[in-house]
Amino acid sequence: MRELVEYLAKSLVDQPEAVEVSEVSGERSVVLEIKVAPDDMGKIIGKHGRIVKAIRTVAKAAATKEGKRVEVEIIE
């Protein structure tokens, strides 16, 4: 799941080498934190949050397949 979110984030930004995705796992849930370069923050969020909402939807679909819950956060 982390690899999927990392691939999506790197595909969207101008500086893919600056993308970092960290995973904090619990028993039944996972928190994925995406960190990007400051210049790419707008590209990962999108207009009115549409891009990050789409990333969250894809991550939730992958998590459901594994029987887990996922939360995707953008951090600075």
Phi, psi and omega in degrees: 000319179298319181295322179296312180294321179296318178298315179298315182295316180295330179288338186267337190260166177277335182241077184295337179290342181270355181283129175230131177238118178251149184238127175245112186259139171247192180292315182237002182223160180225136174247123178252125180249123180257127176239127180232170176297148181305326180291336182264002183301318180294327181288326181281333179275316179081172179293126180056025177078017185293320183293312180295328177294321178293320177298317179297321180296316179295318180295321179294323178295318178293323180291322179298323178298327180267358180076030180235171173249145182229147174229130181249127179234145175258126179240156180268000000 
